[in-house]
Amino acid sequence: MTRRVIKLVCPVPRSYRTARVAGALDRPDLTEITTAIEFEEPPAPDGDWSVGLLVGGSGSGKTTVAQTCYPGALYEGYAWDGRPVVDNFAPRPFDALADALAAVGFASQTRWLRPYATLSGGERFRCDLAKALLDAPGPVVFFDEYATPVDRTVAQTASAALRKAFDRRLFGRVKLVAATCRTEVAEWLEPDWILDLSTGNLARGRLRRPKLRLDVWRVQPAVWNAFKDYHYLSGSLNRASRCYAASARPAQGDAPADRLAAFAAVMQSEGRADRRRVHRLVVRPEYQGIGIGSAFLDALGELNWRDGKRLEIVTGFAPFARRLARSQRWRSVQVCPHGRTQRHKGIEERGSFGRATASFLYVPTSEK
């Protein structure tokens, strides 16, 4: 592979203080500082790759290398204004924007309606990722200090969600070069190449992302309080609900889950003794975008089937409905472009009228 050298020359102006420092270094005639960065050249912008990763400690030259090899690609941040974040993106079909936001793990619609300044650090990180990739001015986006401001869980789950989005071509032909000192994100991001600036060596080939184990169990309704702010409907919970929670942890080893990842409430379907329906389903923002919601829902469907009940779900979140439509575990039973009304004890209620919904019924493993 071709090795390249970048020489950086920094002039040292003469002053009393710089003379004192130069004297302490036993270099009284020092007029400039020269630094050389030697590395194997990463793939060209038009190469056969989607995601690249630059790793190395602070000051190792990650930014310099990226700006030299991919000029004009640096995402320098965006001046988010006081409008909801969903209004801060360039014009495009709304469904495409919703898919992209969900793909980077920013799927809580209630958060879309908030200004950027009111979001958490993890949510801001995901918004910046989406902004950089959706509104990219060129074929390559260089995202500096990738995952630096977020905790380990968000860094890993956001990386996994981002890789899935690239595999689905949700950002078109745009390529990403991420620079970080956090080497633990590499196996979650699954980059097509990694350039380690501590050695200057380039490695090609995707790593294998660690598998997660999802643990599901019954919980008390009070657990809902930790999730209700992230649900796109009201925060109320039917008192007749059967409640479940899920946690995620590495499939290998005995490392415990550090927090609850998802919550669901299930209740009896009216007029159908053999069915239950999903009343509430929420995945915490730091776990969104990596398929936990779908896996959790599959597990609930199987649990209720073993209990003698078929599980159904009605969703008004278009990206999730499209995901269920692709699944072999769920069968589409009804699509209501304008929503539907509900009846309770003979009285017609508004229900989902006015918003598009799709209904799905669980297909048990015994029927596949």
Secondary structure as UniProt FT lines:
FT   STRAND          3..11
FT   HELIX           16..24
FT   TURN            25..26
FT   TURN            28..29
FT   STRAND          32..40
FT   TURN            45..46
FT   STRAND          51..55
FT   TURN            58..59
FT   HELIX           62..69
FT   TURN            71..72
FT   HELIX           85..87
FT   HELIX           94..103
FT   TURN            104..105
FT   HELIX           109..112
FT   HELIX           116..118
FT   HELIX           121..134
FT   STRAND          140..143
FT   TURN            144..149
FT   HELIX           152..167
FT   TURN            168..173
FT   STRAND          175..180
FT   HELIX           183..185
FT   HELIX           186..189
FT   STRAND          193..196
FT   TURN            197..200
FT   STRAND          201..204
FT   STRAND          212..219
FT   HELIX           221..226
FT   HELIX           228..230
FT   TURN            239..240
FT   STRAND          242..250
FT   STRAND          260..268
FT   TURN            270..271
FT   TURN            273..274
FT   STRAND          275..283
FT   HELIX           285..287
FT   TURN            288..289
FT   HELIX           292..306
FT   TURN            307..308
FT   STRAND          310..315
FT   HELIX           318..326
FT   STRAND          330..336
FT   TURN            337..338
FT   STRAND          342..344
FT   TURN            345..346
FT   STRAND          347..349
FT   TURN            351..354
FT   STRAND          357..362
FT   HELIX           365..367
//
